[in-house]
Amino acid sequence: MVRQLAAFDQYDVLVMDLTDVPAVDFTSTRAIEDMISDAQTRQRCVFLAGLRPRVRQFLQDQGILDKLAADRVLESRQEALCRAAKELGLSPETCNGRDAPGSDQPY
């Protein structure tokens, strides 16, 4: 995955959805860290979404979450995608409607 991302450099925002990831180990954590570092080096925004408690704790213990502002680690993919769209200057209707998570709070 890291190699695939390295080959693809035409992006402004990286959203990593880990909703379906039940656990991570040292190797996968290093890959996530590499993707975050590479994106940040290229001045790209990075969002993590859907971290299960076990995954969140492991990433925190490894210092990975320290590389991101707290508002870049989000509960859901939709919330992360809405924040990414906002970062790009877009305003999708699904982010402004009542069906959007946290719609009472601005993205």
N, C-alpha and C positions, 0 to 999 in steps of 0.2 A: 504494500500500500504506500509506503514512504517513497519507493521508487516511482510509482505511478504518479504521485503528487509532484515529485520533482520534475517529471517529464512534462507536466502540465502547469505552465506558469501564467496562463491568462485568466486570472481570477483576482477579485478584490476582497472577497470575504470567504473564509473557510468556516463551515459549520460541520462539526463532528457530532453525529447522533449516536450515542452509545446506549440507547434504550434497550436494545436486545443483547447487550453484553453483560452476562451475569458475573463475570470475574475477569481480572487482568493479572498478569504476572510481570516480572521485571522486564522481560523482553518486549512485551506489548506496550508497557509503560514507556520504555525508551523510544519506541516507534512513535507513540503519541507525542512525546516530548520533542522528537526530531521534527515532526510535522508542524507543531506549534512554533518552534524556534525558526524553522525555515520560513514560515508564513510571516512571522513578526520581523525577521530580517528583511523581507521584501516589502515591509510596511503594509501588510495585509491584516485585516481584523480577523480574530479567531473567536469562535463561540463553541462551547461544549454543551451538549444537551442530553437530558435523560440519564444522568448518572445514578445508578443504583447505589444504595448506601455502602455496600462492600467495595464497589469500584471507586466511589468518591473518597472513601477512607484511604484506599491504597494509593490513589493519585495524590492525595493530600500528604500522606506519609512520605512519598517519594519527592515531594516538592514541586510537582507538576502544576498543581492549582495555584501555586504562588506566582507562576508566570503569567497568569491571567487576572484581570480585575474581577472582583466578585460579581459584577453585573454582566460578565461574559460567560458565566456558568449558569445555565438555565434549566428549568425543570422539564420542559417539553421541546420537541422538535419544532412545533408550530411557533412557540414563543421565540426560539432561536432564529427561525426563518424570518419572522416579523422584525426582529431586531436587526438582522442582516439587511433586510430590505430597507429599513429606516437608515441604516448606515450608508446604503447606496443612494439615498435620496428618493427612494420609491415609497409609495403609500398604498399597498394593496388593500382592497376593500376588506378582505378577510382579517386584516390586522386591526381595522378600525371598528368592526362590527361587534355586536354583543356576543358572538360565538368565539371570539378570540380570547385565549386565556389572559387573565389580568387586564381585560379591556377597560377597566376603570382606571388603569394606570397608563400613562403615556409610555410608548416605546422609544 
